[in-house]
């Protein structure tokens, strides 16, 4: 469904130049919810957020939370400079504060306000996410695996905690495995997007200590990524190719371990949440296998899950759920 009236400006215009509607153009809740739903289904992700596994009663809430995260991430990654991104993230944070104070006017926050009230969400997870996006503007390298996991505790874990809250699942028993799963999903994105993160954003998420252990020169990574060898003949840079593949393999193995650590989550949540969370975990594991199939050469291209593969994953979870086995 396409929003009408004043919301057209948010659909047709690039979202970055303006964060608030013009005076007198605050959207209704119905318009705002239509907007965040369209934003959610329009984005092409390896991990689809909105599927038929999401209970109808939670669709508006999933879309509102996703829209907040997606827009904040775009502000951080698609602005013309880190300084401009920092300014826009500051504006987004002020909109968040207004939202929790009952003064929402931007369509994302009008929709989010309803979710916050209905699901009793706290502001803290949203603040943690924004702090991670702000960190991206000043930190472009990570010295260690532990340092990178610390970043994931703010860039990924809050999303999982919010999803648990939407399903009314207890943090005491589900929080830690949800954190592990969300960290793994974040890391999968890093390993598949090495080229894009470096070329478009100047960031390298490969920890320096893991790279050094395999003899990978991260200073040479930019040169190889921007001037890649022929995909069919990567031996043009044999030492780099070997050390890069060994590094990414180690990182994928550690990421797989995080997925395994988080697997207990599926036994702890209720039947409503289980298929949704299972689909995310299976999707992340499938991307890891896609990276393995391309022999870990993500400096050459980004792996993608095709429509058929995504449909198979969905069908697998859907059939298990309908049979009571999810």
C-alpha positions as CSV (number, residue, x, y, z in Angstrom):
1,X,0.0,0.0,0.0
2,X,1.3,3.4,-0.9
3,X,0.9,6.2,1.7
4,X,-0.9,9.2,0.5
5,X,-1.0,12.9,1.2
6,X,1.8,14.4,3.2
7,X,3.6,11.1,3.5
8,X,4.4,11.1,-0.2
9,X,7.4,13.4,0.5
10,X,9.0,10.6,2.7
11,X,8.4,8.0,0.0
12,X,9.5,9.9,-3.0
13,X,12.3,12.0,-1.5
14,X,15.7,10.8,-0.3
15,X,15.3,10.2,3.5
16,X,18.6,11.9,4.5
17,X,18.1,15.7,3.9
18,X,15.1,16.0,6.2
19,X,14.2,14.2,9.4
20,X,11.0,16.0,10.4
21,X,7.8,16.8,8.4
22,X,6.9,20.4,7.6
23,X,4.8,22.3,10.1
24,X,1.2,21.1,9.9
25,X,2.1,17.9,8.1
26,X,2.4,15.4,11.0
27,X,1.1,12.1,9.8
28,X,-1.7,10.2,11.4
29,X,-0.9,6.9,13.0
30,X,-2.4,4.9,10.1
31,X,-0.3,6.9,7.6
32,X,2.8,6.4,9.7
33,X,2.3,2.7,10.0
34,X,1.7,2.5,6.3
35,X,5.0,4.3,5.7
36,X,7.1,2.1,8.0
37,X,5.6,-1.0,6.5
38,X,6.4,0.1,3.0
39,X,10.0,1.0,4.1
40,X,10.3,-2.5,5.6
41,X,9.1,-4.5,2.6
42,X,11.0,-2.3,0.1
43,X,14.4,-2.9,1.4
44,X,16.4,-5.8,-0.2
45,X,18.1,-7.7,2.6
46,X,19.7,-11.1,2.8
47,X,17.7,-11.4,6.0
48,X,14.0,-10.5,5.4
49,X,12.4,-8.9,8.4
50,X,8.8,-9.1,7.6
51,X,7.6,-12.6,6.6
52,X,4.3,-14.5,7.1
53,X,5.9,-16.0,10.2
54,X,5.5,-12.7,12.0
55,X,2.2,-12.8,13.9
56,X,-0.3,-10.2,12.5
57,X,-0.6,-8.6,15.9
58,X,3.1,-7.7,15.8
59,X,3.5,-6.6,12.2
60,X,3.2,-2.9,12.9
61,X,5.6,-3.2,15.8
62,X,8.2,-5.1,13.8
63,X,8.0,-2.5,11.0
64,X,8.3,0.5,13.5
65,X,11.4,-0.9,15.2
66,X,12.9,-1.9,11.8
67,X,12.2,1.5,10.4
68,X,14.0,3.2,13.3
69,X,17.0,1.0,12.9
70,X,17.1,1.2,9.1
71,X,16.8,4.9,9.0
72,X,19.5,5.4,11.6
73,X,21.8,3.0,9.8
74,X,21.2,4.9,6.6
75,X,22.0,8.2,8.3
76,X,25.3,6.7,9.5
77,X,26.3,5.0,6.3
78,X,24.9,7.1,3.4
79,X,25.6,10.7,4.5
80,X,28.2,12.6,2.6
81,X,30.7,12.7,5.4
82,X,31.2,11.5,9.0
83,X,30.6,15.0,10.3
84,X,27.2,15.2,8.5
85,X,26.3,11.7,9.7
86,X,27.0,12.7,13.2
87,X,24.8,15.8,12.9
88,X,21.9,13.7,11.4
89,X,22.3,11.0,14.1
90,X,22.1,13.8,16.7
91,X,18.8,15.0,15.1
92,X,17.5,11.4,15.0
93,X,18.3,11.0,18.7
94,X,16.4,14.2,19.5
95,X,13.5,12.8,17.6
96,X,13.8,9.7,19.7
97,X,13.7,11.7,22.9
98,X,10.7,13.6,21.7
99,X,9.0,10.3,20.8
100,X,9.4,9.0,24.3
101,X,8.1,12.3,25.6
102,X,5.0,11.9,23.5
103,X,5.9,14.6,20.9
104,X,6.5,12.4,17.9
105,X,6.0,14.1,14.5
106,X,8.2,12.2,12.0
107,X,6.3,9.1,10.6
108,X,8.9,6.6,11.9
109,X,8.5,8.0,15.4
110,X,4.7,8.3,15.2
111,X,4.6,4.6,14.4
112,X,7.3,3.9,17.0
113,X,5.5,5.8,19.7
114,X,2.5,3.5,19.4
115,X,4.8,0.4,19.6
116,X,6.6,1.9,22.7
117,X,3.3,2.4,24.5
118,X,1.8,-0.9,23.5
119,X,4.8,-3.1,24.2
120,X,6.3,-1.0,27.1
121,X,9.6,-0.6,25.4
122,X,12.4,1.4,27.2
123,X,14.5,4.0,25.5
124,X,17.9,2.4,26.4
125,X,18.2,-0.2,23.6
126,X,17.5,2.6,21.0
127,X,20.2,4.8,22.6
128,X,22.7,1.9,22.5
129,X,22.0,1.4,18.8
130,X,22.6,5.1,18.1
131,X,25.8,5.1,20.1
132,X,27.1,2.3,17.8
133,X,26.2,4.2,14.7
134,X,28.0,7.3,16.2
135,X,31.0,5.1,16.8
136,X,31.1,4.2,13.2
137,X,31.9,7.8,12.4
138,X,35.1,7.8,14.3
139,X,36.2,4.2,14.5
140,X,37.1,2.5,11.2
141,X,39.4,-0.3,12.5
142,X,39.3,-2.9,15.3
143,X,42.3,-4.2,17.0
144,X,40.9,-7.4,18.4
145,X,38.0,-9.9,18.2
146,X,36.9,-8.9,21.7
147,X,36.9,-5.2,20.7
148,X,34.6,-6.0,17.7
149,X,32.3,-8.1,20.0
150,X,32.1,-5.0,22.2
151,X,30.8,-3.0,19.3
152,X,28.3,-5.8,18.4
153,X,26.9,-5.5,22.0
154,X,25.6,-2.1,21.0
155,X,25.1,-2.4,17.2
156,X,23.3,-5.8,17.3
157,X,22.3,-7.0,20.7
158,X,19.8,-4.2,21.4
159,X,17.8,-5.4,18.3
160,X,17.5,-8.9,19.7
161,X,16.5,-7.5,23.1
162,X,13.8,-5.4,21.4
163,X,12.5,-8.4,19.5
164,X,12.3,-10.4,22.8
165,X,10.3,-7.5,24.3
166,X,7.9,-7.5,21.3
167,X,7.2,-11.2,21.9
168,X,7.1,-10.6,25.7
169,X,9.9,-13.2,26.2
170,X,11.9,-13.0,29.4
171,X,15.4,-11.4,29.2
172,X,16.6,-13.4,32.2
173,X,16.5,-16.7,30.2
174,X,16.6,-15.5,26.6
175,X,18.8,-12.4,26.7
176,X,22.3,-13.9,26.5
177,X,21.6,-16.4,23.7
178,X,19.7,-13.6,21.8
179,X,22.8,-11.5,22.2
180,X,25.0,-14.3,20.7
181,X,22.7,-14.8,17.8
182,X,22.4,-11.1,17.0
183,X,26.2,-10.7,17.2
184,X,26.6,-13.6,14.8
185,X,24.1,-12.0,12.3
186,X,26.0,-8.7,12.5
187,X,29.3,-10.5,12.0
188,X,28.0,-12.3,8.9
189,X,27.1,-8.9,7.4
190,X,30.7,-7.8,8.1
191,X,32.3,-10.8,6.4
192,X,30.0,-10.6,3.3
193,X,30.4,-6.9,3.0
194,X,34.2,-6.4,3.2
195,X,34.3,-4.8,-0.2
196,X,31.4,-2.4,0.3
197,X,32.4,-1.4,3.8
198,X,35.9,-0.5,2.6
199,X,35.1,1.1,-0.7
200,X,32.0,3.1,0.3
201,X,32.7,3.8,4.0
202,X,36.4,3.3,4.6
203,X,35.8,0.8,7.3
204,X,37.5,-2.5,8.0
205,X,35.8,-4.8,10.6
206,X,38.3,-7.6,10.2
207,X,40.1,-7.6,13.6
208,X,43.8,-6.7,13.3
209,X,44.9,-9.5,15.6
210,X,43.1,-12.2,13.6
211,X,44.5,-10.8,10.3
212,X,48.0,-10.7,11.8
213,X,47.7,-14.3,12.9
214,X,47.2,-15.3,9.3
215,X,49.7,-12.9,7.7
216,X,47.0,-10.7,6.2
217,X,48.2,-7.1,5.5
218,X,45.2,-4.9,6.1
219,X,47.0,-2.0,4.5
220,X,47.1,-4.0,1.3
221,X,43.4,-4.8,1.5
222,X,42.3,-1.5,0.0
223,X,44.6,-1.9,-2.9
224,X,43.4,-5.3,-3.7
225,X,39.7,-4.5,-3.2
226,X,39.8,-1.4,-5.4
227,X,41.9,-3.2,-8.1
228,X,40.8,-6.8,-7.8
229,X,42.4,-9.6,-9.8
230,X,40.3,-11.6,-12.2
231,X,37.7,-13.5,-10.3
232,X,38.7,-16.7,-12.1
233,X,42.4,-16.2,-11.4
234,X,42.9,-15.0,-7.9
235,X,46.4,-16.4,-7.9
236,X,47.5,-13.1,-9.3
237,X,48.0,-12.1,-5.6
238,X,48.7,-15.6,-4.2
239,X,49.9,-14.5,-0.7
240,X,47.1,-12.0,-0.2
241,X,44.5,-14.5,-1.4
242,X,45.7,-17.3,0.8
243,X,46.0,-15.1,4.0
244,X,42.7,-13.4,3.3
245,X,40.9,-16.7,2.9
246,X,42.4,-18.1,6.0
247,X,41.4,-15.0,8.0
248,X,37.8,-15.0,6.8
249,X,37.6,-18.7,7.4
250,X,38.7,-18.2,11.0
251,X,36.2,-15.4,11.5
252,X,33.4,-17.5,9.9
253,X,34.2,-20.4,12.3
254,X,34.0,-18.1,15.3
255,X,30.7,-16.7,14.0
256,X,29.4,-20.2,13.6
257,X,30.3,-20.9,17.2
258,X,28.2,-17.8,18.2
259,X,25.2,-19.2,16.3
260,X,25.7,-22.5,18.1
261,X,25.9,-20.7,21.4
262,X,22.6,-18.9,20.6
263,X,20.8,-22.0,19.4
264,X,19.5,-22.6,22.9
265,X,17.3,-19.6,22.4
266,X,15.0,-21.6,20.2
267,X,14.2,-23.9,23.1
268,X,13.6,-21.1,25.5
269,X,11.2,-18.9,23.6
270,X,7.5,-19.6,23.0
271,X,5.9,-21.1,19.8
272,X,5.0,-17.6,18.5
273,X,8.6,-16.3,18.6
274,X,10.4,-19.5,17.7
275,X,9.8,-19.7,13.9
276,X,10.7,-16.0,13.4
277,X,14.0,-16.3,15.3
278,X,14.8,-19.7,13.7
279,X,14.4,-18.1,10.2
280,X,16.9,-15.4,11.1
281,X,19.4,-17.9,12.4
282,X,19.1,-20.2,9.4
283,X,19.5,-17.2,7.1
284,X,22.7,-16.2,8.8
285,X,24.1,-19.7,8.7
286,X,23.2,-20.0,5.0
287,X,25.2,-16.9,4.2
288,X,28.2,-18.4,6.0
289,X,27.9,-21.5,3.8
290,X,27.7,-19.2,0.8
291,X,30.9,-17.6,1.9
292,X,32.5,-21.1,2.3
293,X,31.3,-22.1,-1.2
294,X,33.1,-19.1,-2.7
295,X,36.2,-20.2,-0.8
296,X,36.0,-17.1,1.5
297,X,37.0,-14.7,-1.3
298,X,34.6,-11.9,-0.2
299,X,37.2,-9.3,-1.3
300,X,36.1,-10.2,-4.9
301,X,32.4,-10.1,-4.5
302,X,29.5,-10.2,-2.0
303,X,27.7,-13.5,-1.6
304,X,23.9,-13.3,-1.8
305,X,21.1,-15.7,-1.0
306,X,19.0,-16.2,-4.1
307,X,15.2,-16.1,-4.1
308,X,15.0,-19.8,-4.4
309,X,17.3,-20.3,-1.4
310,X,15.4,-17.8,0.7
311,X,12.1,-19.5,-0.3
312,X,13.5,-22.9,0.7
313,X,14.5,-21.6,4.1
314,X,11.1,-20.0,4.7
315,X,9.4,-23.2,3.5
316,X,11.5,-25.3,5.9
317,X,10.6,-23.2,8.9
318,X,7.0,-22.8,7.8
319,X,6.4,-26.5,7.4
320,X,8.1,-27.3,10.7
321,X,6.0,-24.6,12.4
322,X,2.7,-25.9,11.0
323,X,3.7,-29.4,12.0
324,X,4.5,-28.2,15.5
325,X,8.2,-29.0,15.1
326,X,9.7,-25.4,14.8
